[in-house]
Amino acid sequence: MHWDGIGSLLTGLKHALWPRPRQSSLQLVVLAHGTHTITTLMIAAFQEDWDIRFARSPRKALALLRKAPTALVCDWDSHADVWRALCSACVQRGISFHMLATMPSDDLFLSVAGAGAAGVLWKPFGAEQIIAAMDSARSLAGAAAIDADAADRAAGIQFRSRR
């Protein structure tokens, strides 16, 4: 009986310290290694009550995509060789992809946009910039879903009117 009480106490403490993310909260997977980048992302996650998971490798990031996060944040400076594969995996799953870069060129911006990513953030950045980027991507994704629903309804109306 004594151990059951301690187990319940520990379970309650765990849920208090590490609550499950709300269904509407942003769930980020981060593939980055810089101290400033990680700290800034953690500050933004704390301020906005986001669930954040750090991947130590591209393979781990891909594995975390199976959990259907809201967004993947990838650091160009550390993972320039694999960003296209990660971005493609995100686009296929409907997950927002964000690139971070110290000195992004126009070609990088165009490549990232052409690959279907949400955008590129210029490092160093502050918590406000990452929050604004995530909010913008969520707004655009929501607008796209609404537009797709409206197009489906319009197509259904046109289809029914032809009968």
C-alpha positions as CSV (number, residue, x, y, z in Angstrom):
1,M,0.0,0.0,0.0
2,H,2.9,2.3,0.8
3,W,4.5,1.7,-2.6
4,D,1.1,2.3,-4.4
5,G,1.0,5.8,-2.8
6,I,4.5,6.6,-3.8
7,G,3.8,5.3,-7.4
8,S,0.7,7.5,-7.6
9,L,2.6,10.5,-6.2
10,L,5.4,10.0,-8.8
11,T,2.9,9.6,-11.6
12,G,1.1,12.8,-10.6
13,L,4.4,14.6,-10.3
14,K,5.4,13.4,-13.8
15,H,2.2,14.6,-15.3
16,A,2.5,18.0,-13.5
17,L,6.1,18.5,-14.7
18,W,5.7,17.0,-18.2
19,P,2.1,17.5,-19.2
20,R,0.9,16.0,-22.5
21,P,0.7,18.7,-25.2
22,R,-2.7,20.0,-26.1
23,Q,-4.0,18.7,-29.4
24,S,-3.9,22.3,-30.7
25,S,-0.4,23.0,-29.5
26,L,2.5,23.2,-31.9
27,Q,4.7,20.1,-32.0
28,L,8.2,20.8,-33.2
29,V,11.0,18.5,-34.3
30,V,14.3,20.3,-34.3
31,L,17.4,19.2,-36.1
32,A,20.0,21.8,-35.0
33,H,23.2,21.9,-33.0
34,G,24.0,25.5,-32.2
35,T,23.6,26.6,-28.6
36,H,21.9,29.9,-29.6
37,T,19.6,28.2,-32.0
38,I,18.5,25.5,-29.5
39,T,18.2,28.0,-26.6
40,T,16.1,30.4,-28.7
41,L,13.8,27.5,-29.9
42,M,13.4,26.4,-26.3
43,I,12.5,29.9,-25.2
44,A,9.9,30.1,-27.9
45,A,8.5,26.7,-27.1
46,F,8.2,27.6,-23.4
47,Q,6.6,31.0,-24.1
48,E,4.0,29.4,-26.5
49,D,3.5,26.1,-24.7
50,W,4.8,24.1,-27.7
51,D,6.0,20.5,-27.5
52,I,9.6,20.3,-28.8
53,R,11.7,17.3,-29.6
54,F,15.3,17.5,-30.6
55,A,16.7,15.0,-33.1
56,R,20.5,14.3,-33.0
57,S,20.6,13.1,-36.6
58,P,18.6,13.3,-39.8
59,R,17.6,9.6,-39.4
60,K,16.2,10.4,-35.9
61,A,14.3,13.4,-37.4
62,L,12.7,11.2,-40.0
63,A,11.7,8.7,-37.3
64,L,10.1,11.5,-35.3
65,L,8.1,12.6,-38.4
66,R,6.1,9.4,-38.0
67,K,4.6,10.9,-34.9
68,A,3.0,13.6,-37.1
69,P,4.5,16.8,-35.6
70,T,3.3,20.2,-36.8
71,A,6.7,21.3,-38.1
72,L,10.3,20.3,-38.6
73,V,13.0,23.0,-38.1
74,C,16.3,22.1,-39.8
75,D,19.6,24.0,-39.5
76,W,21.2,24.5,-42.9
77,D,24.6,25.1,-41.3
78,S,24.7,21.6,-39.9
79,H,22.6,19.6,-42.4
80,A,23.0,21.2,-45.8
81,D,23.5,17.8,-47.4
82,V,20.1,16.3,-46.3
83,W,17.6,19.1,-46.1
84,R,16.0,18.2,-49.4
85,A,15.2,14.7,-48.3
86,L,13.8,16.0,-45.0
87,C,11.8,18.7,-46.7
88,S,10.3,16.2,-49.2
89,A,9.3,13.9,-46.3
90,C,7.6,16.8,-44.6
91,V,5.8,17.9,-47.7
92,Q,4.5,14.3,-48.3
93,R,3.2,14.2,-44.8
94,G,1.7,17.7,-44.7
95,I,4.3,18.8,-42.1
96,S,5.6,22.4,-42.2
97,F,9.4,22.5,-42.9
98,H,11.5,25.5,-41.8
99,M,15.1,26.1,-42.7
100,L,17.5,28.1,-40.4
101,A,20.7,29.5,-42.0
102,T,23.5,31.9,-41.0
103,M,24.0,33.5,-44.4
104,P,21.2,32.3,-46.7
105,S,21.7,33.1,-50.4
106,D,19.0,34.0,-52.8
107,D,19.5,30.6,-54.4
108,L,18.9,28.9,-51.0
109,F,15.7,30.9,-50.5
110,L,14.5,29.9,-54.0
111,S,15.5,26.3,-53.5
112,V,13.7,26.0,-50.2
113,A,10.5,27.7,-51.5
114,G,10.6,25.5,-54.6
115,A,10.9,22.4,-52.5
116,G,7.6,23.3,-50.7
117,A,9.1,24.5,-47.4
118,A,7.5,27.2,-45.2
119,G,10.6,29.4,-45.4
120,V,14.1,30.3,-44.3
121,L,15.0,32.1,-41.1
122,W,18.2,34.1,-41.0
123,K,20.4,33.3,-37.9
124,P,20.8,34.6,-35.3
125,F,17.1,35.0,-34.7
126,G,15.0,35.7,-31.6
127,A,12.1,33.8,-30.1
128,E,9.7,36.4,-31.6
129,Q,10.9,35.6,-35.2
130,I,10.4,31.8,-34.8
131,I,7.0,32.3,-33.1
132,A,5.9,34.6,-36.0
133,A,7.2,32.1,-38.6
134,M,5.3,29.2,-37.0
135,D,2.1,31.3,-36.7
136,S,2.4,32.3,-40.3
137,A,2.9,28.7,-41.5
138,R,-0.1,27.6,-39.4
139,S,-2.2,30.4,-40.8
140,L,-1.3,29.5,-44.4
141,A,-1.8,25.8,-43.8
142,G,-5.3,26.6,-42.3
143,A,-6.1,28.9,-45.2
144,A,-5.0,26.2,-47.7
145,A,-7.2,23.6,-45.9
146,I,-10.2,26.0,-46.0
147,D,-9.6,26.7,-49.7
148,A,-9.4,23.0,-50.5
149,D,-12.7,22.4,-48.6
150,A,-14.3,25.3,-50.5
151,A,-13.0,24.0,-53.8
152,D,-14.4,20.5,-53.0
153,R,-17.8,22.0,-52.1
154,A,-17.8,24.1,-55.3
155,A,-16.9,21.1,-57.4
156,G,-19.7,19.1,-55.7
157,I,-22.2,21.9,-56.4
158,Q,-21.1,22.1,-60.1
159,F,-21.3,18.3,-60.4
160,R,-24.8,18.2,-58.9
161,S,-26.0,21.1,-61.1
162,R,-25.0,19.2,-64.3
163,R,-27.3,16.2,-63.5
